[in-house]
Amino acid sequence: MSQNFPAHKALALNFQLLPVVNSKKQLLGVVVREDLERILRQAQPQQEEQLETDGKPETNRSDAAILDKTDLFGVEQAKASEAADEQARERTLLLRRAGLITYSQKMMDLIDLILRVARVDSTVLVSGESGVGKELLAKLIHDQSSRSLGPFVKINCGAIPENLLESELFGYEGGAFTGASRQGKLGMFELAHGGTLFLDEIGELPLGLQVKLLRAIQEQEFVRVGGVKAKKVDVRFIAATNRDLEKMVENGKFREDLYFRLNVIPLMVPPLRERKEDILPLIHYFQAKFTQKFKVSKTFAPEVLRVFLNYAWPGNVRELENIVERLFVVTPGEIIYCHHVPEKLLPGLKQKCVKVTGVMPLKEAVDELQRLLIEEALAMYGSTYKAAEALGVEQSTIVRKLAKLRDKGK
């Protein structure tokens, strides 16, 4: 797991103005240019003195040439910076249209690779944990490809029963089996002709169908269920999985030849816990989405955002969206505090269980539990005001109880 993202920096982000540029290269150009100008300024008096005493015009011409080169360097750097800014703006607009919200360098590098991959028709295997946005990235590849005017057809290999999956993929001829339509049915391969076929959860595909899928991908042709004539198609294939296909190949649960056929261009989508700089922009996006959807306005208390930043998010972006939606629906007020947040997200405050190891006076047990909760809240939030908000009481109550419990402990 990565280090906790610094919340004080993240909370200061202005989401509307966040740049998506390579600021390091731009800054490097400025530093180099400033260093050159400083060196030339320091050297200029010495050069002028040499001109007066020696009368060598060659030095003057040399200085002029250096200055001309420096000016040219600055102009080239400015042009490169403007081009990078323009490219960043275009990329940001593209991602917004695609519904992708990201500011992390890992995801930006992946997006750049995806835009290059979109120019060709190679088969792509998108891997990553559940909820990271694999389908959105597959759709981005299609939309940026020469097939963008063609269909984007998706089939979830794990959601369709095995006995129906073949007919869904390849279609069937009329009367091919009991209950089949007399007219027959087009399969996903035919529906995707001229476009892209997205095979989601490819790791769930039964072994028996893997052979037929391999042939269809290699030959760009297939035979309908109950048919005898092969049909040609023009389809680009993108597969996605949240499983380790290499390990499945080793265990004999996935065909090695199909794996190599799918894994022409592998794309690994990083989980949300490895790109925590995306969490707050995503929350901001979901806030706007659910404000419009539910016609209510909610804001998150700073400590809630800190909890979100430090949570591992095993369900990734999908889990984050679901949590934000749930809090919008169930929170009664306009501000969402820690006591509204599901217990599994809280690092210790609500996850601690009360364990009884013996019998003691009830009042002493209540006092001890209050002391533990107050100390935990103070350690977590750093002030009596925030601790009171998290515990759902007034600040004066925390101060009074804390003083009383400390007096008893003396």
BATORZA-900922 format. One line per 10 residues: their letters; for each residue x, y, z of N, C-alpha, C. Coordinates in steps of 0.2 Angstrom, whole numbers, plus 5000, padded with zeros to 4 digits. Layout:
<atoms>
a	X/Y/Z/X/Y/Z/X/Y/Z; ...;
</atoms>
This chain:
<atoms>
msqnfpahka	5004/4994/5000/5000/5000/5000/5004/5006/5000; 5002/5011/4996/5006/5017/4996/5006/5022/5002; 5010/5026/5003/5010/5031/5009/5004/5035/5008; 5001/5037/5015/4995/5041/5015/4996/5048/5011; 4991/5050/5007/4992/5056/5003/4991/5062/5008; 4996/5067/5008/4995/5073/5012/4989/5076/5011; 4984/5076/5016/4978/5079/5016/4978/5086/5015; 4983/5090/5019/4983/5097/5019/4984/5100/5012; 4988/5096/5008/4989/5098/5001/4983/5097/4997; 4980/5091/4998/4975/5089/4994/4969/5094/4995;
lalnfqllpv	4968/5096/5001/4962/5100/5002/4963/5107/4999; 4969/5109/4998/4970/5116/4995/4969/5116/4987; 4968/5110/4984/4967/5110/4977/4961/5114/4975; 4962/5117/4969/4957/5120/4966/4955/5116/4960; 4950/5112/4960/4948/5107/4955/4947/5110/4948; 4944/5116/4948/4943/5119/4942/4949/5122/4938; 4954/5123/4942/4960/5126/4939/4966/5121/4939; 4965/5115/4941/4971/5110/4941/4974/5109/4934; 4981/5110/4934/4984/5110/4927/4986/5102/4926; 4986/5101/4919/4988/5094/4917/4993/5094/4912;
vnskkqllgv	4999/5097/4915/5005/5099/4910/5011/5096/4914; 5016/5095/4910/5022/5092/4912/5026/5098/4915; 5024/5100/4921/5027/5106/4924/5035/5106/4925; 5037/5100/4926/5044/5099/4927/5049/5101/4921; 5046/5099/4915/5050/5101/4909/5050/5108/4908; 5044/5111/4909/5043/5118/4909/5047/5122/4913; 5047/5120/4920/5051/5123/4925/5059/5123/4923; 5061/5117/4921/5068/5116/4919/5070/5121/4913; 5065/5122/4908/5067/5127/4903/5068/5134/4906; 5064/5136/4911/5064/5142/4914/5071/5143/4918;
vvredleril	5072/5138/4922/5078/5138/4926/5085/5139/4922; 5085/5135/4916/5091/5135/4912/5091/5142/4909; 5086/5144/4906/5086/5151/4903/5088/5156/4908; 5086/5156/4914/5088/5161/4919/5095/5160/4921; 5098/5154/4921/5105/5153/4923/5109/5156/4917; 5107/5155/4911/5111/5158/4905/5111/5166/4905; 5105/5168/4907/5105/5176/4907/5109/5179/4913; 5109/5175/4918/5113/5177/4924/5121/5177/4922; 5123/5172/4919/5130/5171/4917/5132/5176/4912; 5128/5178/4907/5129/5183/4902/5130/5190/4906;
rqaqpqqeeq	5125/5191/4910/5125/5198/4914/5132/5198/4918; 5134/5193/4921/5140/5193/4925/5146/5194/4920; 5146/5191/4914/5152/5191/4910/5152/5198/4906; 5146/5201/4905/5146/5207/4900/5151/5213/4902; 5151/5215/4909/5156/5220/4911/5163/5219/4909; 5165/5212/4910/5172/5210/4909/5173/5210/4901; 5168/5209/4897/5169/5209/4890/5169/5216/4887; 5165/5220/4890/5166/5227/4888/5172/5230/4890; 5175/5229/4896/5182/5231/4898/5187/5229/4893; 5186/5223/4891/5191/5220/4886/5191/5223/4879;
letdgkpetn	5185/5225/4877/5184/5229/4871/5187/5235/4871; 5187/5239/4877/5190/5246/4877/5197/5245/4877; 5200/5240/4880/5208/5240/4881/5211/5237/4875; 5208/5231/4873/5211/5228/4867/5208/5229/4860; 5202/5232/4860/5199/5234/4854/5198/5228/4849; 5196/5222/4852/5195/5216/4848/5187/5216/4847; 5185/5217/4841/5178/5217/4839/5175/5210/4839; 5180/5205/4838/5178/5198/4838/5174/5196/4844; 5176/5198/4850/5173/5197/4856/5166/5199/4856; 5165/5205/4853/5158/5208/4853/5154/5204/4849;
rsdaaildkt	5156/5202/4843/5152/5198/4838/5151/5191/4842; 5155/5188/4845/5154/5182/4849/5149/5183/4854; 5149/5188/4858/5144/5190/4863/5137/5190/4860; 5137/5194/4854/5131/5195/4851/5128/5188/4848; 5132/5184/4846/5130/5177/4844/5127/5173/4850; 5131/5174/4856/5128/5170/4861/5121/5172/4863; 5121/5179/4863/5114/5182/4865/5109/5180/4860; 5110/5180/4854/5106/5178/4849/5103/5170/4850; 5108/5166/4852/5107/5159/4853/5102/5159/4859; 5104/5163/4864/5100/5163/4870/5093/5165/4869;
dlfgveqaka	5092/5170/4865/5085/5172/4863/5082/5167/4860; 5085/5164/4855/5082/5158/4851/5080/5153/4856; 5084/5151/4861/5083/5146/4865/5076/5147/4869; 5076/5154/4871/5070/5156/4875/5064/5155/4871; 5064/5157/4865/5058/5157/4860/5056/5150/4859; 5061/5145/4858/5060/5138/4857/5056/5135/4863; 5059/5137/4869/5056/5135/4875/5049/5137/4876; 5048/5143/4874/5041/5146/4875/5036/5143/4870; 5038/5141/4864/5034/5138/4859/5033/5131/4862; 5038/5127/4864/5037/5120/4867/5032/5120/4873;
seaadeqare	5033/5126/4877/5028/5126/4883/5021/5127/4881; 5020/5132/4876/5013/5133/4873/5010/5127/4870; 5014/5123/4866/5012/5117/4863/5010/5112/4868; 5014/5111/4874/5012/5107/4879/5006/5109/4883; 5005/5115/4884/4999/5118/4887/4993/5116/4883; 4993/5117/4876/4988/5116/4871/4986/5108/4871; 4991/5104/4871/4990/5097/4871/4987/5095/4878; 4989/5098/4883/4986/5096/4890/4979/5098/4890; 4977/5104/4887/4970/5106/4887/4966/5102/4883; 4968/5100/4877/4965/5095/4873/4964/5088/4876;
rtlllrragl	4969/5086/4880/4968/5080/4883/4963/5080/4889; 4963/5086/4892/4958/5087/4898/4951/5087/4895; 4950/5090/4890/4943/5090/4887/4941/5083/4884; 4946/5080/4882/4944/5073/4879/4942/5068/4885; 4946/5069/4891/4945/5065/4896/4938/5066/4899; 4936/5073/4900/4930/5075/4902/4924/5072/4898; 4925/5072/4891/4920/5070/4887/4919/5062/4888; 4924/5059/4889/4924/5052/4890/4922/5050/4897; 4921/5055/4902/4919/5053/4909/4925/5051/4913; 4931/5052/4911/4937/5050/4915/4939/5056/4919;
itysqkmmdl	4940/5056/4926/4942/5061/4930/4949/5058/4933; 4954/5062/4931/4961/5060/4934/4966/5065/4934; 4970/5066/4939/4976/5070/4939/4982/5067/4941; 4982/5060/4941/4988/5057/4943/4993/5056/4937; 4999/5056/4939/5004/5054/4933/5003/5047/4930; 5002/5042/4935/5001/5036/4933/4996/5035/4927; 4990/5038/4929/4984/5038/4924/4986/5042/4918; 4989/5047/4919/4991/5052/4913/4995/5048/4908; 5000/5044/4911/5005/5040/4907/5001/5035/4903; 4996/5032/4907/4992/5026/4904/4987/5029/4898;
idlilrvarv	4984/5035/4899/4980/5038/4894/4984/5040/4888; 4990/5042/4889/4995/5044/4883/4996/5037/4879; 4997/5032/4882/4998/5025/4879/4992/5023/4875; 4986/5024/4879/4980/5022/4876/4978/5026/4869; 4980/5033/4869/4979/5037/4863/4984/5034/4857; 4989/5032/4859/4994/5029/4854/4991/5022/4851; 4989/5018/4856/4986/5011/4854/4980/5012/4850; 4976/5017/4851/4970/5018/4847/4971/5019/4840; 4977/5021/4838/4978/5022/4831/4979/5016/4827; 4980/5010/4830/4981/5004/4827/4975/4999/4829;
dstvlvsges	4975/4993/4825/4969/4989/4827/4972/4983/4831; 4977/4983/4834/4980/4978/4838/4975/4976/4844; 4975/4969/4846/4971/4967/4851/4974/4970/4858; 4969/4972/4862/4971/4975/4869/4968/4971/4874; 4973/4970/4880/4970/4966/4886/4971/4971/4891; 4965/4974/4894/4965/4978/4900/4964/4975/4906; 4969/4975/4911/4969/4972/4917/4969/4977/4923; 4966/4975/4928/4965/4979/4934/4960/4977/4939; 4960/4979/4945/4955/4977/4950/4948/4979/4948; 4943/4976/4951/4936/4978/4950/4935/4985/4952;
gvgkellakl	4932/4989/4947/4930/4996/4949/4935/5001/4947; 4940/4999/4943/4945/5004/4941/4943/5008/4935; 4938/5006/4931/4936/5009/4925/4939/5006/4919; 4939/5000/4918/4942/4996/4912/4937/4997/4906; 4931/4997/4908/4926/4998/4902/4927/5005/4899; 4927/5010/4903/4928/5017/4901/4934/5018/4897; 4940/5015/4899/4946/5015/4895/4945/5011/4888; 4942/5006/4888/4940/5002/4882/4936/5006/4877; 4931/5010/4880/4927/5014/4876/4931/5020/4873; 4936/5023/4877/4940/5028/4875/4945/5026/4869;
ihdqssrslg	4947/5020/4869/4951/5017/4863/4947/5017/4857; 4941/5014/4858/4936/5014/4852/4935/5021/4849; 4933/5026/4854/4931/5032/4852/4937/5036/4848; 4943/5034/4850/4949/5038/4847/4952/5034/4841; 4948/5029/4839/4951/5024/4834/4948/5026/4827; 4950/5023/4822/4947/5024/4815/4940/5021/4815; 4938/5017/4820/4932/5013/4820/4927/5017/4824; 4928/5023/4826/4924/5027/4831/4916/5027/4828; 4916/5027/4821/4909/5028/4819/4905/5021/4818; 4909/5016/4820/4906/5009/4820/4904/5007/4827;
pfvkincgai	4901/5001/4828/4898/5000/4834/4903/4998/4840; 4901/4999/4846/4905/4997/4852/4901/4992/4855; 4902/4986/4855/4898/4980/4857/4901/4977/4863; 4898/4977/4869/4901/4974/4875/4897/4967/4877; 4901/4962/4879/4898/4956/4882/4902/4954/4888; 4898/4953/4893/4901/4951/4900/4901/4944/4900; 4907/4941/4899/4908/4934/4899/4906/4930/4906; 4906/4934/4911/4904/4931/4917/4897/4931/4919; 4893/4935/4916/4886/4937/4917/4881/4932/4914; 4883/4929/4909/4879/4925/4904/4880/4917/4906;
penlleself	4875/4913/4907/4876/4906/4908/4880/4903/4902; 4884/4898/4904/4888/4895/4899/4884/4892/4893; 4878/4889/4894/4875/4886/4889/4872/4891/4884; 4872/4897/4886/4869/4903/4882/4875/4907/4879; 4880/4907/4882/4886/4911/4880/4888/4910/4872; 4888/4904/4870/4890/4903/4863/4886/4906/4858; 4879/4905/4859/4874/4908/4855/4874/4916/4855; 4876/4919/4861/4876/4926/4862/4882/4929/4858; 4888/4925/4858/4894/4927/4855/4893/4926/4847; 4891/4921/4845/4891/4919/4838/4884/4919/4834;
gyeggaftga	4879/4920/4838/4872/4919/4835/4870/4912/4834; 4864/4911/4831/4862/4904/4829/4857/4905/4823; 4857/4899/4820/4853/4898/4814/4846/4897/4817; 4841/4898/4812/4834/4897/4814/4833/4890/4816; 4829/4888/4822/4828/4881/4824/4834/4877/4826; 4839/4881/4828/4846/4877/4829/4845/4873/4836; 4840/4875/4840/4839/4871/4846/4832/4873/4849; 4830/4869/4854/4823/4870/4856/4822/4877/4859; 4817/4881/4857/4816/4887/4859/4819/4893/4855; 4823/4891/4850/4827/4895/4846/4822/4899/4841;
srqgklgmfe	4823/4905/4839/4819/4909/4835/4819/4906/4828; 4814/4906/4824/4814/4903/4817/4818/4907/4813; 4819/4914/4814/4823/4918/4810/4830/4918/4812; 4832/4915/4817/4839/4915/4819/4840/4921/4823; 4847/4922/4825/4849/4928/4829/4856/4930/4827; 4857/4936/4827/4864/4939/4826/4867/4938/4833; 4874/4936/4832/4878/4936/4838/4882/4943/4839; 4886/4943/4844/4889/4949/4846/4895/4950/4840; 4897/4945/4838/4903/4946/4832/4900/4950/4826; 4894/4948/4824/4891/4951/4818/4889/4958/4820;
lahggtlfld	4886/4959/4826/4884/4966/4828/4890/4970/4829; 4896/4968/4830/4902/4972/4831/4905/4973/4824; 4903/4971/4819/4906/4971/4812/4907/4979/4810; 4914/4980/4809/4916/4987/4807/4917/4991/4813; 4917/4988/4819/4918/4992/4825/4922/4988/4830; 4921/4988/4837/4925/4985/4842/4920/4980/4846; 4923/4975/4848/4920/4970/4852/4924/4970/4859; 4920/4972/4864/4923/4972/4871/4921/4966/4875; 4926/4961/4876/4925/4955/4880/4927/4956/4887; 4922/4958/4891/4923/4960/4898/4923/4953/4902;
eigelplglq	4927/4953/4908/4928/4948/4912/4930/4941/4908; 4935/4942/4904/4937/4937/4899/4939/4931/4903; 4942/4932/4909/4944/4926/4913/4938/4921/4915; 4932/4923/4915/4927/4919/4916/4924/4915/4911; 4927/4915/4905/4925/4912/4899/4927/4904/4900; 4922/4900/4899/4923/4893/4899/4928/4890/4895; 4932/4885/4897/4937/4882/4893/4935/4880/4886; 4929/4877/4886/4926/4874/4880/4925/4880/4874; 4923/4886/4876/4922/4891/4872/4929/4895/4870; 4934/4894/4874/4940/4897/4873/4943/4895/4866;
vkllraiqeq	4942/4889/4864/4945/4887/4858/4941/4890/4852; 4935/4891/4852/4931/4894/4847/4932/4901/4847; 4933/4904/4852/4935/4912/4852/4942/4913/4849; 4947/4908/4851/4953/4909/4848/4953/4909/4841; 4950/4904/4838/4949/4904/4830/4946/4910/4827; 4940/4912/4831/4937/4918/4828/4941/4924/4828; 4945/4925/4833/4950/4931/4834/4955/4930/4828; 4958/4924/4828/4964/4923/4823/4961/4924/4816; 4956/4921/4814/4953/4920/4807/4949/4926/4805; 4946/4930/4810/4941/4935/4809/4935/4931/4806;
efvrvggvka	4933/4925/4808/4927/4922/4805/4925/4917/4811; 4918/4915/4810/4915/4911/4815/4909/4907/4811; 4907/4902/4815/4901/4899/4812/4895/4899/4818; 4890/4901/4815/4884/4902/4820/4882/4895/4823; 4879/4895/4829/4877/4889/4832/4871/4886/4827; 4872/4879/4825/4868/4876/4821/4869/4877/4814; 4874/4881/4812/4876/4883/4805/4882/4879/4803; 4883/4879/4796/4889/4876/4793/4893/4880/4789; 4891/4886/4788/4895/4891/4784/4898/4896/4788; 4905/4897/4787/4909/4902/4791/4907/4909/4788;
kkvdvrfiaa	4906/4914/4793/4905/4921/4791/4911/4925/4793; 4913/4929/4788/4918/4934/4789/4916/4940/4793; 4920/4943/4797/4919/4949/4801/4925/4953/4801; 4924/4960/4802/4930/4965/4803/4929/4968/4810; 4932/4965/4815/4931/4967/4822/4938/4968/4825; 4938/4974/4829/4944/4975/4834/4942/4972/4840; 4946/4968/4844/4945/4965/4850/4949/4969/4856; 4945/4970/4861/4947/4972/4867/4945/4968/4873; 4949/4965/4877/4947/4961/4882/4949/4964/4889; 4945/4962/4894/4947/4965/4901/4946/4960/4906;
tnrdlekmve	4950/4960/4911/4949/4955/4917/4952/4958/4923; 4949/4956/4929/4952/4958/4935/4955/4952/4938; 4956/4947/4934/4960/4941/4937/4967/4940/4934; 4971/4936/4937/4978/4935/4935/4978/4929/4930; 4978/4931/4923/4977/4926/4918/4983/4922/4918; 4989/4925/4919/4995/4921/4919/4995/4915/4924; 4992/4916/4930/4992/4911/4935/4987/4906/4933; 4981/4909/4930/4976/4904/4927/4979/4899/4922; 4983/4902/4918/4986/4898/4912/4991/4892/4916; 4994/4894/4921/4999/4889/4925/4994/4884/4928;
ngkfredlyf	4988/4886/4930/4984/4881/4934/4979/4877/4929; 4980/4879/4922/4976/4875/4917/4969/4878/4917; 4968/4883/4919/4961/4886/4919/4960/4891/4913; 4965/4893/4910/4964/4897/4904/4969/4895/4899; 4967/4895/4892/4972/4892/4887/4977/4897/4886; 4983/4894/4885/4989/4898/4884/4989/4902/4878; 4987/4898/4872/4987/4901/4866/4982/4907/4865; 4976/4907/4869/4971/4912/4869/4974/4918/4873; 4978/4917/4878/4981/4922/4882/4986/4926/4878; 4990/4923/4874/4995/4926/4870/4991/4930/4864;
rlnviplmvp	4986/4927/4862/4982/4931/4857/4979/4937/4859; 4977/4937/4865/4973/4943/4868/4978/4948/4871; 4984/4946/4873/4989/4950/4877/4994/4953/4872; 4992/4955/4866/4996/4958/4861/4998/4965/4864; 4994/4969/4867/4995/4976/4870/4992/4975/4877; 4996/4974/4882/4993/4974/4889/4993/4981/4892; 4987/4983/4895/4986/4989/4899/4984/4987/4906; 4988/4989/4910/4987/4988/4918/4984/4995/4921; 4978/4995/4923/4975/5001/4926/4977/5001/4934; 4980/5006/4936/4982/5006/4944/4976/5007/4948;
plrerkedil	4976/5003/4954/4970/5004/4958/4970/5011/4961; 4965/5013/4964/4964/5020/4967/4969/5021/4973; 4970/5016/4977/4975/5017/4982/4982/5019/4980; 4984/5018/4974/4990/5020/4971/4990/5026/4967; 4984/5030/4967/4984/5036/4964/4979/5040/4968; 4981/5042/4974/4976/5045/4979/4975/5052/4977; 4979/5055/4973/4978/5062/4970/4972/5062/4966; 4969/5057/4964/4963/5057/4960/4956/5057/4965; 4957/5055/4971/4952/5054/4976/4947/5061/4977; 4951/5066/4978/4947/5072/4979/4944/5075/4973;
plihyfqakf	4947/5075/4967/4944/5077/4961/4938/5072/4959; 4938/5066/4961/4933/5062/4960/4927/5063/4964; 4928/5065/4971/4923/5066/4975/4920/5073/4973; 4923/5078/4971/4921/5084/4968/4916/5083/4962; 4918/5078/4958/4914/5076/4952/4908/5073/4954; 4908/5068/4959/4902/5065/4961/4897/5069/4965; 4900/5074/4969/4896/5079/4972/4892/5083/4967; 4895/5085/4962/4891/5089/4957/4886/5084/4953; 4888/5078/4952/4883/5073/4949/4877/5072/4953; 4878/5071/4959/4872/5069/4964/4868/5075/4966;
tqkfkvsktf	4872/5081/4966/4868/5087/4968/4863/5088/4962; 4865/5087/4956/4860/5088/4950/4855/5082/4950; 4857/5076/4952/4852/5071/4951/4847/5071/4957; 4849/5072/4963/4845/5072/4969/4842/5079/4971; 4844/5084/4967/4842/5091/4969/4843/5093/4976; 4849/5091/4979/4851/5093/4986/4858/5094/4986; 4860/5098/4990/4867/5101/4991/4870/5098/4997; 4876/5094/4997/4879/5092/5002/4887/5093/5002; 4890/5094/5008/4897/5096/5008/4900/5091/5013; 4906/5089/5012/4910/5085/5016/4914/5089/5021;
apevlrvfln	4914/5087/5028/4918/5090/5033/4925/5088/5031; 4930/5092/5033/4937/5090/5031/4940/5084/5034; 4937/5082/5040/4940/5075/5042/4937/5069/5038; 4931/5070/5035/4928/5065/5031/4933/5064/5025; 4935/5070/5022/4940/5069/5016/4946/5066/5018; 4949/5067/5024/4955/5064/5027/4954/5056/5027; 4948/5054/5030/4946/5047/5030/4946/5044/5023; 4943/5048/5018/4943/5045/5011/4950/5044/5008; 4954/5049/5010/4961/5049/5007/4965/5043/5010; 4964/5041/5016/4968/5036/5019/4965/5029/5019;
yawpgnvrel	4959/5029/5016/4956/5022/5015/4958/5019/5009; 4959/5012/5009/4962/5008/5004/4958/5007/4997; 4951/5008/4998/4946/5008/4992/4947/5001/4988; 4946/4996/4991/4946/4989/4988/4942/4989/4982; 4936/4993/4982/4932/4993/4976/4933/4998/4971; 4938/5002/4973/4941/5008/4968/4936/5013/4967; 4936/5016/4961/4931/5021/4959/4924/5020/4960; 4922/5014/4958/4915/5012/4959/4913/5012/4966; 4917/5009/4971/4916/5010/4978/4915/5017/4980; 4920/5021/4978/4920/5028/4980/4913/5032/4978;
eniverlfvv	4911/5030/4972/4905/5033/4969/4899/5031/4973; 4899/5024/4975/4893/5022/4978/4893/5025/4986; 4899/5026/4989/4899/5028/4995/4896/5036/4995; 4899/5039/4990/4896/5046/4990/4889/5047/4989; 4886/5042/4984/4879/5042/4983/4875/5041/4989; 4878/5035/4993/4874/5033/4999/4874/5039/5004; 4879/5043/5005/4880/5048/5010/4875/5054/5008; 4875/5055/5001/4870/5060/4999/4863/5058/5001; 4861/5052/5000/4854/5050/5002/4852/5049/5009; 4857/5047/5013/4855/5045/5020/4857/5051/5025;
tpgeiiychh	4861/5055/5023/4863/5060/5028/4858/5066/5029; 4855/5067/5035/4850/5072/5035/4852/5079/5034; 4857/5081/5036/4859/5088/5036/4863/5090/5029; 4866/5096/5029/4869/5098/5023/4877/5096/5023; 4879/5095/5029/4886/5093/5030/4887/5086/5032; 4891/5082/5029/4893/5075/5030/4899/5075/5035; 4897/5072/5041/4903/5071/5046/4905/5064/5047; 4910/5063/5051/4913/5056/5051/4908/5051/5054; 4903/5053/5058/4898/5048/5061/4893/5046/5056; 4893/5050/5050/4889/5047/5045/4892/5042/5040;
vpekllpglk	4898/5042/5041/4902/5038/5036/4902/5030/5038; 4901/5025/5033/4901/5018/5035/4907/5016/5040; 4906/5012/5044/4911/5010/5049/4918/5007/5046; 4917/5004/5041/4923/5000/5038/4928/5005/5035; 4926/5012/5034/4930/5017/5032/4935/5020/5037; 4932/5020/5043/4935/5023/5049/4941/5020/5052; 4947/5023/5052/4953/5019/5055/4953/5019/5062; 4949/5015/5065/4949/5013/5072/4944/5016/5077; 4941/5022/5075/4936/5026/5079/4930/5021/5080; 4927/5019/5075/4921/5015/5075/4922/5008/5074;
qkcvkvtgvm	4928/5006/5072/4930/4999/5071/4932/4995/5077; 4933/4999/5082/4935/4995/5089/4929/4992/5092; 4930/4986/5094/4924/4983/5097/4925/4983/5105; 4920/4983/5108/4920/4983/5115/4920/4976/5118; 4925/4974/5121/4926/4968/5124/4926/4967/5131; 4922/4963/5134/4921/4962/5141/4925/4956/5143; 4930/4957/5147/4934/4952/5150/4932/4950/5157; 4928/4954/5160/4926/4953/5167/4921/4957/5169; 4919/4957/5176/4913/4960/5178/4916/4966/5182; 4913/4972/5181/4915/4978/5185/4909/4983/5186;
plkeavdelq	4909/4987/5190/4903/4992/5191/4901/4995/5184; 4895/4996/5183/4893/4998/5176/4895/5005/5175; 4895/5010/5180/4897/5016/5179/4904/5017/5178; 4908/5013/5181/4915/5013/5179/4917/5011/5172; 4913/5006/5170/4914/5003/5163/4912/5009/5158; 4906/5012/5159/4904/5018/5155/4909/5023/5155; 4912/5025/5161/4917/5030/5161/4923/5028/5157; 4925/5022/5158/4931/5019/5154/4930/5020/5146; 4924/5017/5144/4923/5018/5137/4923/5025/5134; 4920/5029/5138/4920/5036/5136/4927/5039/5136;
rllieealam	4931/5037/5141/4938/5040/5140/4942/5037/5134; 4941/5031/5133/4944/5028/5127/4942/5031/5120; 4935/5032/5120/4932/5035/5114/4935/5043/5113; 4935/5046/5118/4937/5053/5118/4945/5054/5116; 4949/5050/5119/4956/5049/5118/4957/5047/5111; 4953/5043/5108/4954/5040/5101/4952/5046/5096; 4947/5049/5098/4945/5055/5094/4950/5061/5094; 4952/5062/5100/4957/5068/5100/4964/5066/5096; 4966/5060/5097/4972/5058/5093/4971/5058/5086; 4964/5056/5084/4963/5056/5076/4962/5063/5073;
ygstykaaea	4959/5067/5077/4957/5074/5074/4961/5080/5077; 4964/5079/5083/4969/5084/5085/4966/5090/5089; 4959/5090/5089/4956/5096/5093/4950/5094/5096; 4948/5097/5101/4941/5095/5105/4935/5097/5101; 4936/5102/5096/4930/5104/5092/4929/5098/5087; 4934/5096/5083/4933/5091/5078/4931/5084/5082; 4934/5083/5087/4933/5077/5091/4925/5077/5093; 4923/5082/5095/4916/5083/5097/4911/5082/5091; 4913/5084/5085/4909/5083/5079/4909/5076/5077; 4914/5072/5078/4915/5065/5076/4911/5061/5081;
lgveqstivr	4911/5063/5087/4907/5059/5092/4900/5061/5093; 4898/5067/5089/4891/5069/5089/4889/5072/5096; 4893/5076/5099/4891/5080/5105/4894/5087/5105; 4893/5091/5110/4895/5098/5110/4902/5098/5112; 4906/5103/5110/4913/5103/5112/4914/5104/5120; 4909/5108/5123/4909/5109/5130/4909/5102/5134; 4905/5097/5131/4904/5091/5134/4910/5087/5134; 4914/5087/5128/4921/5084/5128/4925/5087/5133; 4926/5094/5133/4930/5097/5138/4928/5095/5145; 4922/5095/5147/4920/5093/5154/4921/5086/5155;
klaklrdkgk	4919/5082/5151/4920/5075/5152/4928/5073/5153; 4932/5076/5148/4939/5075/5149/4942/5077/5155; 4940/5083/5157/4943/5085/5164/4941/5081/5170; 4934/5079/5169/4932/5074/5175/4935/5067/5175; 4936/5065/5169/4940/5058/5169/4947/5059/5171; 4950/5064/5169/4957/5065/5171/4958/5066/5178; 4953/5070/5181/4953/5070/5189/4952/5064/5192; 4948/5059/5189/4947/5053/5192/4953/5048/5192; 4957/5050/5186/4963/5045/5185/4969/5047/5190; 4968/5053/5193/4974/5056/5197/4974/5052/5204;
</atoms>
